[in-house]
Amino acid sequence: MDFNEFSLIYPNEEQRKRHDSGECVPDIDLFTLQELGLLEIFHLKNRDLSEFFTVDPEVMRYRMATFDDMLRCERLTEMLNKLVPVLNDIMELRRLEADSGDTTDYLSSITEIELYVSSVKVLHECLTEVKGELKSPAFLALANLVTELAESDYYRELNEKLNELTQRVREIKSVTIGVNLDAQLRPTSAGVLSINSESFKSGDVLDKILRLNFKNDSYTCIANLVPFGKKQTENQKMALSLAFNSAINDVYRSSLRSWKKIVQTYVLENTEFLLNLMPEFEFLVKGTNMLRALRAKGCVLSIPDIRPMEERAFSAVELYNPCVALKIEDEIVANDVVFDENATIYVLSGPNRGGKSVITCAIGLAQVMMQLGMYVPAQNAVISPVDGIYTHFPTGADDTIDKGRLGEECARLSEILDCVTANSLVLLDESLSSTGSFEASYIAAEVLSGLAHIGCRCLFSTHLHELAAEIDNINARSLASGGVAIDTLVAGMKGEGKRSFKIMRAKPDGKSYARDIAQSYGLTYENILKRIQNAK
């Protein structure tokens, strides 16, 4: 395999190119991830997380195997964490060279090769140690590539030459300079006479006393040319340093010229291969850290059964919201959720703070985690990829100044309807809450009928109990025009106003929720009468 075609998150170069062209990329943006809450627990520094989504099941399975190795073998995470700073140093060195415009700096070439050799050493030592534990195609291929590199004659010779040259450079302690003067003792030219492995002595009185034979010491300074480091500006210090570095670079130019071609081909190409993998390293390390944190909390994770997109499958047993799981100390409540021919769209109603928003986000998070190629937060799951996820959650958007809150909500819903297909997932949380229940229920019924006609999977979490009660009428219209079935879900109560956070497939009873809420706040007629009587 060509080094530059290798990837830890794409099975082959063709699939990487298809992704880069946008062919296999779903419409899942950072705004959607923010609304779902994923960016709070999985945030990348150097790339947008949205760049890693795919609709290709083969890519997802390849990544899941990679994550499986990382979860089982912590040494892989340690290896990547140790490798990234070295690669960052290479990138910084190249940036400095580009800024200076000097592409013939041979000493910088030595430094870059040192960093490259260090990178290979980190990879080779770790992968050799853990190779018997590896199962994923990605890490097995990487182990073979690195072994091929580290055990090649070319690499061995490079290492030997590097050690020889770096030893010579590291031994430099001082230089002897010569300055030509004119008749008025003004400098006319200057140059390096020799490079020395000893530091020169100051030549002050104490040094003279300690070295009785100082007159014969060629490394004794009889007069300071420049009080280096004292009363100098930063620019002066920099100018002097650059002058000496340039001189030393010239001295070693002949030694390095013979192998500069190696630097430009073999080393630079293989360094590029590692630098290109840096975004993948960050993605895998941050993703693994999140999955490990969930396991540490006792949360179950599973590899989903990935079905073809056209099956439009979504079935999750014991599904939970990973963002909530990492925030709370209490045991997380999990729920079963199934989208099938009996219900492709759900209207979820129930009491405030009863878990409606939590389960809405949990569905979206399971979908996005699968399409990142990660484990999903459920006991088991059967899921098809989607071509896009569209969310409509409560927002304080500035657009409300011009359109009003209801107008802004309707505009966002209209944008979703322009994008959604039968293979999309739509999540609506308390949409149309900015207007009265009559107007909201009417608009919501129209939107649901449209989504049913499109045939997408959708969960509409709402406080509109009137809407849930009208599902049969909405179905009668949408099914007649070839739409999919809509059903209702209910966020459960334990009684006395306590939430169970269990989501049940049932018909809503708005009065019972209202009664429980009224009782929990002492607002039933009986309680109000008691309060009035007690106040007398």
C-alpha positions as CSV (number, residue, x, y, z in Angstrom):
1,M,0.0,0.0,0.0
2,D,1.2,3.5,-0.8
3,F,1.9,5.4,2.4
4,N,0.0,8.5,1.1
5,E,-3.1,6.4,0.4
6,F,-3.3,5.0,3.9
7,S,-6.1,6.0,6.3
8,L,-7.3,5.0,9.7
9,I,-10.9,6.0,8.9
10,Y,-11.4,5.1,5.2
11,P,-10.9,1.5,3.9
12,N,-9.3,2.7,0.6
13,E,-8.3,5.7,-1.4
14,E,-11.4,5.5,-3.6
15,Q,-13.8,5.8,-0.7
16,R,-11.8,8.7,0.7
17,K,-12.0,10.5,-2.7
18,R,-15.7,9.9,-2.8
19,H,-16.1,11.5,0.6
20,D,-13.9,14.4,-0.3
21,S,-16.0,15.0,-3.4
22,G,-19.1,15.2,-1.3
23,E,-20.6,12.1,-2.8
24,C,-21.0,10.2,0.5
25,V,-21.5,13.1,2.8
26,P,-24.9,13.6,4.6
27,D,-26.4,17.0,5.4
28,I,-25.5,17.1,9.1
29,D,-24.1,20.5,10.0
30,L,-22.5,22.0,13.2
31,F,-25.8,23.8,14.0
32,T,-27.6,20.5,14.2
33,L,-24.8,18.9,16.3
34,Q,-25.0,21.9,18.7
35,E,-28.8,21.5,19.1
36,L,-28.4,17.8,19.8
37,G,-25.7,18.6,22.4
38,L,-22.9,16.5,20.9
39,L,-20.4,19.3,20.7
40,E,-20.4,19.6,24.5
41,I,-18.9,16.1,24.8
42,F,-17.1,15.6,21.5
43,H,-15.4,18.7,20.1
44,L,-12.5,18.9,17.7
45,K,-9.9,21.6,17.8
46,N,-8.5,21.5,14.3
47,R,-11.4,20.3,12.2
48,D,-15.2,20.5,12.2
49,L,-16.8,17.3,13.4
50,S,-19.3,17.6,10.5
51,E,-16.5,16.8,8.1
52,F,-16.3,13.2,9.3
53,F,-19.9,12.1,8.6
54,T,-20.6,9.5,6.0
55,V,-23.5,7.5,4.5
56,D,-21.2,4.7,3.4
57,P,-21.8,1.6,5.6
58,E,-18.4,0.1,4.7
59,V,-16.7,3.2,6.0
60,M,-18.7,3.1,9.2
61,R,-17.8,-0.6,9.8
62,Y,-14.2,0.1,9.1
63,R,-14.2,3.0,11.7
64,M,-16.1,0.9,14.3
65,A,-13.3,-1.7,14.1
66,T,-10.7,1.0,14.6
67,F,-12.6,2.4,17.6
68,D,-12.9,-1.2,18.9
69,D,-9.1,-1.6,18.9
70,M,-8.7,1.8,20.6
71,L,-11.2,1.0,23.3
72,R,-9.6,-2.4,24.0
73,C,-6.0,-1.1,23.9
74,E,-5.3,2.1,25.8
75,R,-1.7,2.1,24.5
76,L,-3.0,3.2,21.1
77,T,-4.4,6.4,22.6
78,E,-1.2,6.9,24.4
79,M,0.8,6.4,21.2
80,L,-1.3,8.9,19.3
81,N,-1.2,11.5,22.1
82,K,2.6,11.1,22.1
83,L,2.9,11.3,18.3
84,V,0.8,14.5,17.8
85,P,3.1,17.0,19.5
86,V,6.0,15.7,17.4
87,L,4.0,16.1,14.2
88,N,3.0,19.6,15.4
89,D,6.7,20.5,15.7
90,I,7.3,19.4,12.1
91,M,4.4,21.6,10.9
92,E,5.7,24.5,12.9
93,L,9.2,24.0,11.5
94,R,7.8,24.0,8.0
95,R,5.8,27.2,8.8
96,L,8.9,29.0,10.0
97,E,10.8,28.0,6.9
98,A,7.9,29.2,4.7
99,D,7.8,32.5,6.5
100,S,11.5,33.0,6.2
101,G,11.5,32.0,2.5
102,D,14.7,30.0,3.0
103,T,14.2,26.5,1.6
104,T,17.9,25.7,1.6
105,D,18.3,25.6,5.4
106,Y,20.1,22.3,5.8
107,L,20.2,22.4,9.6
108,S,16.4,22.7,9.6
109,S,16.3,19.7,7.4
110,I,18.3,17.8,10.0
111,T,15.8,18.8,12.7
112,E,12.8,17.7,10.5
113,I,14.4,14.4,9.9
114,E,15.1,14.0,13.6
115,L,11.4,14.6,14.3
116,Y,10.4,12.2,11.5
117,V,12.6,9.4,12.9
118,S,11.2,10.1,16.4
119,S,7.6,9.7,14.9
120,V,8.5,6.4,13.3
121,K,10.1,5.2,16.6
122,V,7.0,6.1,18.6
123,L,4.8,4.2,16.2
124,H,7.0,1.2,15.8
125,E,7.6,0.6,19.5
126,C,4.0,0.8,20.4
127,L,2.6,-1.1,17.4
128,T,5.2,-3.9,17.8
129,E,4.2,-4.2,21.5
130,V,0.4,-4.4,20.9
131,K,0.3,-6.1,17.5
132,G,-1.0,-9.3,18.9
133,E,-4.0,-7.4,20.3
134,L,-5.0,-5.6,17.1
135,K,-8.0,-6.7,15.1
136,S,-9.0,-3.7,13.0
137,P,-7.8,-3.6,9.3
138,A,-6.7,0.0,10.0
139,F,-4.3,-0.6,12.8
140,L,-3.0,-3.9,11.4
141,A,-2.2,-2.1,8.1
142,L,-0.6,0.7,10.0
143,A,1.5,-1.8,12.0
144,N,2.7,-3.4,8.7
145,L,3.5,-0.1,7.1
146,V,5.5,1.2,10.1
147,T,7.4,-2.1,10.4
148,E,8.2,-1.9,6.7
149,L,9.5,1.6,7.2
150,A,11.4,1.0,10.5
151,E,13.1,-2.2,9.4
152,S,14.1,-1.1,5.9
153,D,17.8,-0.7,4.9
154,Y,16.9,2.8,3.6
155,Y,15.6,3.9,7.0
156,R,18.5,2.3,8.9
157,E,21.0,4.1,6.7
158,L,19.1,7.3,7.1
159,N,19.2,6.9,10.8
160,E,22.9,6.2,10.8
161,K,23.7,9.3,8.7
162,L,21.4,11.4,10.8
163,N,23.2,10.3,14.0
164,E,26.5,11.1,12.4
165,L,25.5,14.6,11.3
166,T,23.5,15.5,14.4
167,Q,26.5,14.4,16.6
168,R,28.7,16.8,14.7
169,V,26.2,19.7,15.0
170,R,25.5,19.0,18.7
171,E,29.2,19.1,19.4
172,I,29.5,22.7,18.3
173,K,30.4,24.9,21.3
174,S,32.0,27.9,19.7
175,V,33.2,29.4,16.4
176,T,36.3,31.3,15.6
177,I,35.7,34.3,13.4
178,G,38.1,36.5,11.5
179,V,37.5,40.1,10.6
180,N,39.5,42.0,8.0
181,L,40.2,45.7,8.7
182,D,41.1,48.6,6.4
183,A,43.8,51.2,7.1
184,Q,41.5,53.0,9.6
185,L,40.7,49.7,11.4
186,R,37.2,49.6,10.1
187,P,35.7,46.1,9.4
188,T,35.6,45.3,5.7
189,S,34.7,41.6,5.8
190,A,34.1,38.8,8.3
191,G,33.9,35.0,8.2
192,V,34.0,31.9,10.2
193,L,37.6,30.5,10.6
194,S,36.8,27.4,12.5
195,I,34.1,25.5,14.3
196,N,35.1,24.3,17.7
197,S,34.0,21.6,20.1
198,E,35.0,23.7,23.2
199,S,33.6,26.9,24.5
200,F,35.9,29.9,24.7
201,K,36.9,31.3,28.1
202,S,36.0,34.8,29.3
203,G,39.6,36.0,29.8
204,D,38.7,37.9,32.9
205,V,41.1,38.2,35.9
206,L,39.7,35.2,37.8
207,D,40.0,32.9,34.8
208,K,43.6,34.1,34.3
209,I,44.5,33.3,37.9
210,L,43.0,29.8,37.6
211,R,44.7,29.1,34.3
212,L,48.4,30.0,34.6
213,N,49.1,28.9,31.0
214,F,46.3,31.1,29.6
215,K,48.8,32.8,27.2
216,N,49.0,29.5,25.2
217,D,45.2,28.9,25.3
218,S,43.6,29.5,21.9
219,Y,40.2,29.4,23.5
220,T,40.8,32.4,25.8
221,C,39.0,35.6,24.8
222,I,41.3,38.6,25.2
223,A,38.5,41.1,24.4
224,N,34.7,40.8,24.0
225,L,33.6,41.7,20.6
226,V,29.9,42.0,21.5
227,P,28.5,41.9,25.1
228,F,26.0,39.2,23.9
229,G,22.8,39.2,25.8
230,K,23.5,42.4,27.6
231,K,22.0,45.8,26.6
232,Q,20.9,44.3,23.3
233,T,17.5,44.6,21.7
234,E,15.7,41.5,20.6
235,N,16.3,42.5,17.0
236,Q,20.0,42.7,17.6
237,K,20.1,39.3,19.4
238,M,18.1,37.8,16.5
239,A,20.4,39.3,13.9
240,L,23.5,37.9,15.6
241,S,21.9,34.4,16.0
242,L,20.8,34.3,12.3
243,A,24.3,35.3,11.2
244,F,25.9,32.5,13.1
245,N,23.3,30.0,12.1
246,S,23.8,31.0,8.5
247,A,27.5,30.6,8.8
248,I,27.2,27.2,10.4
249,N,24.7,26.2,7.7
250,D,27.3,27.2,5.1
251,V,30.0,25.1,6.7
252,Y,27.9,22.0,6.7
253,R,26.4,22.6,3.3
254,S,28.9,20.3,1.5
255,S,28.2,17.5,4.0
256,L,24.5,17.8,3.6
257,R,24.2,18.5,-0.1
258,S,24.9,14.8,-0.9
259,W,21.8,13.7,0.9
260,K,19.5,16.6,0.4
261,K,17.8,14.6,-2.3
262,I,16.9,12.0,0.3
263,V,15.3,14.7,2.4
264,Q,13.2,16.0,-0.5
265,T,11.9,12.6,-1.6
266,Y,11.9,9.7,0.9
267,V,11.7,11.7,4.2
268,L,9.4,14.5,3.1
269,E,7.0,12.1,1.4
270,N,6.8,9.8,4.5
271,T,6.5,12.8,6.8
272,E,3.6,14.0,4.7
273,F,1.8,10.7,5.2
274,L,1.9,11.2,8.9
275,L,0.9,14.9,8.8
276,N,-2.1,14.0,6.6
277,L,-3.3,11.6,9.3
278,M,-3.3,14.2,12.1
279,P,-7.0,15.1,11.7
280,E,-7.8,11.4,11.9
281,F,-5.7,11.0,15.1
282,E,-7.6,13.8,16.8
283,F,-11.0,12.4,15.7
284,L,-10.1,8.9,17.0
285,V,-8.6,10.0,20.3
286,K,-11.5,12.5,21.1
287,G,-14.1,9.9,20.1
288,T,-12.5,7.2,22.1
289,N,-12.3,9.4,25.1
290,M,-16.0,10.1,24.9
291,L,-16.8,6.4,24.6
292,R,-14.5,5.5,27.5
293,A,-16.2,8.2,29.6
294,L,-19.6,6.6,28.9
295,R,-18.4,3.1,29.8
296,A,-16.8,4.5,33.0
297,K,-20.3,5.7,34.0
298,G,-21.6,2.2,33.5
299,C,-23.4,3.1,30.2
300,V,-23.8,0.4,27.6
301,L,-22.5,0.9,24.1
302,S,-23.1,-1.4,21.0
303,I,-22.1,-1.8,17.4
304,P,-25.3,-1.2,15.4
305,D,-26.5,-3.4,12.6
306,I,-26.2,-1.0,9.7
307,R,-29.0,-1.5,7.2
308,P,-29.2,0.0,3.6
309,M,-30.4,3.6,3.4
310,E,-33.5,2.6,1.4
311,E,-34.7,0.3,4.2
312,R,-35.1,3.5,6.4
313,A,-34.6,1.4,9.6
314,F,-34.3,2.7,13.1
315,S,-34.8,0.3,16.0
316,A,-33.0,0.9,19.3
317,V,-33.4,-1.1,22.5
318,E,-32.5,0.7,25.8
319,L,-31.6,3.9,24.0
320,Y,-30.3,6.7,26.1
321,N,-29.0,10.2,25.7
322,P,-25.1,10.1,26.1
323,C,-24.9,13.9,26.8
324,V,-27.3,13.6,29.7
325,A,-25.6,10.4,30.9
326,L,-22.3,12.2,31.3
327,K,-23.9,15.1,33.2
328,I,-26.0,13.4,35.9
329,E,-25.1,11.2,38.8
330,D,-28.4,9.4,38.8
331,E,-29.0,6.2,36.8
332,I,-30.0,7.1,33.3
333,V,-33.4,6.0,32.1
334,A,-33.3,4.2,28.7
335,N,-36.2,3.6,26.2
336,D,-37.0,1.5,23.2
337,V,-37.7,3.4,20.0
338,V,-38.8,1.9,16.7
339,F,-39.6,3.5,13.4
340,D,-41.3,1.0,11.1
341,E,-44.2,0.6,8.7
342,N,-46.6,1.0,11.6
343,A,-45.2,4.4,12.4
344,T,-42.6,6.4,10.5
345,I,-43.5,9.6,12.3
346,Y,-44.3,10.1,16.0
347,V,-45.9,12.8,18.0
348,L,-44.5,12.7,21.5
349,S,-46.5,14.5,24.2
350,G,-46.4,14.6,28.0
351,P,-45.6,16.8,30.9
352,N,-42.9,19.4,31.0
353,R,-39.5,18.1,32.1
354,G,-40.8,14.6,31.4
355,G,-38.0,13.6,29.1
356,K,-39.4,14.6,25.7
357,S,-36.4,16.7,24.7
358,V,-34.0,14.1,26.1
359,I,-35.3,11.2,24.0
360,T,-35.6,13.5,20.9
361,C,-31.9,14.3,21.1
362,A,-31.1,10.7,22.0
363,I,-32.5,9.5,18.6
364,G,-30.5,12.1,16.8
365,L,-27.3,11.3,18.7
366,A,-27.6,7.6,18.0
367,Q,-27.9,8.4,14.3
368,V,-25.0,10.8,14.2
369,M,-22.7,8.6,16.2
370,M,-23.4,5.7,13.8
371,Q,-22.6,7.9,10.8
372,L,-19.4,9.0,12.4
373,G,-18.5,5.3,12.6
374,M,-18.8,5.0,16.4
375,Y,-20.7,2.8,18.8
376,V,-24.2,3.9,19.6
377,P,-25.8,4.5,23.0
378,A,-28.1,1.5,23.2
379,Q,-28.3,-2.1,24.2
380,N,-28.6,-3.0,20.5
381,A,-29.7,-1.1,17.4
382,V,-30.6,-1.6,13.8
383,I,-30.2,1.7,11.9
384,S,-30.1,2.8,8.3
385,P,-27.9,5.9,7.3
386,V,-29.8,9.1,6.6
387,D,-29.0,11.6,3.9
388,G,-29.6,14.5,6.4
389,I,-30.7,15.3,9.9
390,Y,-32.9,18.4,10.3
391,T,-33.7,19.9,13.7
392,H,-36.2,22.5,14.8
393,F,-35.6,23.3,18.5
394,P,-36.6,26.4,20.5
395,T,-34.3,29.3,19.7
396,G,-33.8,32.9,20.4
397,A,-32.8,33.8,16.9
398,D,-32.3,37.5,16.0
399,D,-34.6,37.0,13.0
400,T,-37.5,37.2,15.4
401,I,-37.1,41.0,15.5
402,D,-38.2,41.2,11.8
403,K,-40.6,38.2,11.5
404,G,-41.8,37.7,15.1
405,R,-41.3,34.4,16.9
406,L,-44.0,32.5,15.0
407,G,-42.9,33.8,11.7
408,E,-39.3,32.8,12.5
409,E,-40.4,29.3,13.4
410,C,-42.5,28.9,10.3
411,A,-39.6,30.1,8.1
412,R,-37.3,27.5,9.6
413,L,-39.9,24.8,9.1
414,S,-40.2,25.9,5.5
415,E,-36.5,25.6,5.0
416,I,-36.5,22.0,6.4
417,L,-39.3,21.0,4.0
418,D,-37.2,22.3,1.1
419,C,-34.3,19.9,2.1
420,V,-35.9,16.8,3.5
421,T,-36.3,13.5,1.6
422,A,-37.7,10.1,2.3
423,N,-34.2,9.1,3.6
424,S,-33.9,12.0,6.1
425,L,-34.5,12.3,9.9
426,V,-36.4,15.3,11.2
427,L,-36.5,16.2,14.9
428,L,-38.9,18.8,16.1
429,D,-38.8,19.8,19.7
430,E,-41.6,22.1,21.1
431,S,-42.0,23.7,17.6
432,L,-44.7,26.4,17.2
433,S,-44.7,27.0,21.0
434,S,-44.7,30.8,20.3
435,T,-48.4,30.9,19.5
436,G,-51.7,29.7,20.9
437,S,-52.6,26.0,20.8
438,F,-55.3,26.4,18.1
439,E,-53.0,28.1,15.6
440,A,-50.0,25.9,16.6
441,S,-52.0,22.7,16.2
442,Y,-53.3,23.7,12.8
443,I,-49.9,24.6,11.4
444,A,-48.3,21.5,13.0
445,A,-51.0,19.2,11.4
446,E,-50.2,20.7,8.0
447,V,-46.5,20.2,8.5
448,L,-46.9,16.6,9.7
449,S,-49.1,15.8,6.8
450,G,-46.4,17.1,4.4
451,L,-43.7,15.1,6.2
452,A,-45.9,12.0,6.1
453,H,-46.3,12.5,2.3
454,I,-42.5,12.8,2.0
455,G,-42.1,9.6,4.0
456,C,-39.2,10.6,6.3
457,R,-38.6,9.5,9.8
458,C,-39.7,12.2,12.3
459,L,-40.2,12.8,16.0
460,F,-42.3,15.8,16.9
461,S,-42.0,16.5,20.6
462,T,-44.8,18.8,21.7
463,H,-46.9,20.3,24.4
464,L,-49.9,20.4,22.0
465,H,-52.1,17.6,23.4
466,E,-54.8,18.7,20.9
467,L,-52.5,17.9,18.1
468,A,-51.8,14.4,19.4
469,A,-55.5,13.8,19.7
470,E,-56.0,14.7,16.0
471,I,-53.5,12.1,14.7
472,D,-56.3,9.8,13.4
473,N,-57.7,12.6,11.3
474,I,-54.2,13.6,10.0
475,N,-53.5,9.9,9.1
476,A,-56.8,9.7,7.2
477,R,-55.7,12.5,4.9
478,S,-52.0,11.6,4.6
479,L,-52.4,7.9,4.1
480,A,-55.0,8.5,1.4
481,S,-52.4,10.5,-0.6
482,G,-49.7,7.8,-0.2
483,G,-48.1,9.1,3.0
484,V,-46.6,7.1,5.8
485,A,-48.3,6.3,9.2
486,I,-48.1,8.7,12.2
487,D,-48.5,7.4,15.7
488,T,-48.3,8.9,19.2
489,L,-45.8,8.5,22.1
490,V,-46.3,9.5,25.7
491,A,-43.8,10.6,28.3
492,G,-44.9,8.6,31.4
493,M,-45.8,9.7,34.9
494,K,-45.5,7.8,38.2
495,G,-48.3,9.6,39.8
496,E,-48.4,12.6,42.2
497,G,-46.6,14.7,39.5
498,K,-43.4,12.5,39.4
499,R,-41.9,11.8,36.0
500,S,-40.9,8.3,35.1
501,F,-38.9,9.4,32.0
502,K,-40.2,6.3,30.2
503,I,-41.6,6.8,26.7
504,M,-44.6,4.6,25.9
505,R,-46.4,4.0,22.6
506,A,-49.9,5.1,23.7
507,K,-52.7,7.7,23.1
508,P,-52.1,10.8,25.1
509,D,-54.4,11.9,28.0
510,G,-53.8,15.6,28.4
511,K,-56.1,15.9,31.3
512,S,-54.3,13.4,33.4
513,Y,-51.0,15.3,32.9
514,A,-52.6,18.6,33.7
515,R,-54.2,17.0,36.8
516,D,-50.8,15.6,38.0
517,I,-49.1,18.9,37.4
518,A,-51.8,20.9,39.2
519,Q,-51.6,18.5,42.2
520,S,-47.8,18.8,42.3
521,Y,-48.1,22.6,42.7
522,G,-51.2,22.5,44.9
523,L,-53.4,24.0,42.2
524,T,-56.3,21.6,42.2
525,Y,-59.7,23.1,43.3
526,E,-59.6,21.0,46.5
527,N,-56.1,22.3,47.4
528,I,-57.0,25.9,46.7
529,L,-60.1,25.6,48.9
530,K,-58.0,24.2,51.8
531,R,-55.5,27.0,51.4
532,I,-58.3,29.6,51.6
533,Q,-59.8,28.0,54.6
534,N,-56.5,27.7,56.4
535,A,-55.8,31.4,55.7
536,K,-59.0,32.4,57.6
